[in-house]
Amino acid sequence: MSDQGSAAHRKRTTLARRLTHSLVALVFAVVVGGFLAAALVRYSPGFEIDDNAWNPQISAATRAVIHARREYENELPRFYVRYLAMAVRGNFGESDSFHVPVSDLLRQRAGVTVGLLLWGVGGGMLLGGWLAWLAVWPRNGVLAVTSGSVSGLLLAIPPAVMALAFFLWDVPVALAAVLAILPRVYGTMRSVWSGLYGSGSLLAARARGVGRGALAWRYVILPAAPQLIALTGVAFVTAFGVLIPVEAICDVPGIGQLTWHAAVARDLPLLCGLALIITFIVAAVASFGDWIEGVEPV
């Protein structure tokens, strides 16, 4: 009994240590990721130029004062420390290009992007898993070659080109997200199915005559769950990167289009807010995926 208690205590200690490490890594990734994004924008060519530089009604002296004030306000260390202090309180500043609070812009556009993400990741995982199953489970050479060829073809087509074609043909843009995610999860899912297909426990269950439903649930879905959950998290991160050009080209009013606009306009407050939020999501998903893969099966 004491040995069991000691083992449980060690397990709790290990989980607490891993959780603390994950939280520290998450905070570090968010802070550093946001700073790097701000540095890229702040020191990009043409950042010093704004609308006032081309206004003939403003004198050279006034432009010099405006430029000096802009330089002072956007000095990177000072700006970033002040911005982080506001972001902790939920204030991401005001967009320089839209002239509205960044949090309002995110709330207005989040629903569109979340919908596309759910369609893209859900459909991509289902179709990618089905193609991977066809490549492994039936043990049919033609199906294996066909599924691999379809995945390779979709991987070779840029998501923006696919989205533009669907937009011109009046096909839902969400389908472009689905077909863009499919080939990016196909290889991993094929490896997962291949490993399970040859597992000793599955072969023994087949020999005992276990039904297909129980076989699929106990010896395929449950053993693959940690890897599939981690892969789903990676797919969400990949899908957001795919949606930036898709939303920009197809004029979809989501966060991807907002990110594109912020980069083109060199909108430092907007890009910093987006960088902090996106970095937090990416780091949280990565930490959760690592934790899930490290969980010992029951």
Buried (B, 14 or more C-beta within 10 A) or exposed (E): EEEEEEEEEEEEEEEEEBEEEBEEBBEEBBBEBBBEBBEEBBEEEEBEEBEEEEEEEBEEEEBEEBBEEBEEEBEBEEBBEEBBEBBEEEBBBBBBBBEEBBBEBBEBBBEBBEEBBBBBBBBBBEBBBBBBBBBBBEEEEEBBEBBBEBBEEBBEBEBBEBBBEBBEEEEEBBBBBBBBBBBBBBBBBBEBBEEBBEEEEBEEBEEEEBEEEEBEEBBBEEBBEBBBBBBBBBBBBBBBBBBBBBBBBBEBEBBBBBBBBBBEBBBBBBBBBBBBBBBBBBBBBBBBBBBBEEEEEE
